[in-house]
Structures are given as C-alpha cells and as structure tokens.
Amino acid sequence: MRFEPLNSEVEPLNSEVAPLNSEVEPLNSEVEPLNSEVEPLNSEVEPLNSKVEFLRLNYESLQMTNDK
C-alpha cells in the first residue's frame, strides 16, 4: 500500500509525542480557567486595537503631509 512507508515514519513520532501529551494535559487544565478570564478582555481590547490602528494611520498620513 502507498501509506505503509508513511506509517513507518509516523509510528516512531507517536512514541515521542505520547509522553509529551501527558505533560501537556495537566497544563491544559490550568490554562482553561485562564481562557475564561481572557475572553471577555479580548472583547474590550479589539475595539481599542481598531482605534489605535486608525490613529496610527492618521499619524503616518500627517507625517507624510509634513514631510512634503
């Protein structure tokens, strides 16, 4: 089969990944509650980002006008 060579490459990688998963899973349980705190903050930050971008573009435009 055409997938047999790929399987022989994937199998050793799986054995490397399995121990890492056991390290990551406890960290996920620490991160998930933090995500619930961050999500509402993102909704506050996103409008500010668009305002900052607007101000940045205006500033650059003014600089170009002053450079002329």
C-alpha positions in Angstrom: 0.0 0.0 0.0 1.1 3.5 -0.6 0.7 4.5 3.1 3.0 1.9 4.5 6.1 4.0 4.2 4.4 6.9 5.9 3.2 4.6 8.7 6.8 3.6 9.4 7.7 7.3 9.8 4.7 8.1 11.9 5.0 5.3 14.4 8.3 6.5 16.0 6.9 10.0 16.2 3.8 8.8 18.0 6.1 7.3 20.7 7.8 10.6 21.1 4.5 12.5 21.3 2.7 10.3 23.8 4.9 11.3 26.8 4.6 15.0 25.8 0.8 14.7 25.9 1.0 13.5 29.5 2.9 16.7 30.3 0.6 19.0 28.4 -2.7 17.7 29.6 -2.2 19.0 33.2 -1.2 22.3 31.8 -4.4 22.5 29.8 -6.4 22.2 33.0 -4.5 25.2 34.3 -4.9 27.2 31.1 -8.6 26.6 30.5 -9.8 28.7 33.5 -7.5 31.5 32.4 -9.0 31.4 29.0 -12.4 32.2 30.5 -10.9 35.3 32.2 -9.1 36.4 29.0 -12.1 36.0 26.6 -14.0 39.0 28.0 -10.9 41.1 27.9 -10.4 40.3 24.3 -13.8 41.8 23.5 -12.7 45.0 25.3 -9.3 45.1 23.5 -10.4 44.5 20.0 -12.3 47.8 19.6 -9.3 49.6 21.1 -7.0 48.0 18.6 -9.0 49.3 15.7 -8.9 52.8 17.3 -5.1 52.5 17.7 -4.8 51.5 14.1 -6.9 54.4 12.9 -4.8 56.8 15.0 -1.6 55.2 13.6 -2.7 55.7 10.0 -3.7 59.3 10.7 -0.4 60.0 12.3 1.5 58.5 9.4 -0.6 60.5 7.0 0.1 63.7 8.9 3.9 62.9 8.9 3.8 62.4 5.1 2.0 65.7 4.7 4.5 67.5 6.9 7.4 65.9 5.0 6.3 67.5 1.8 
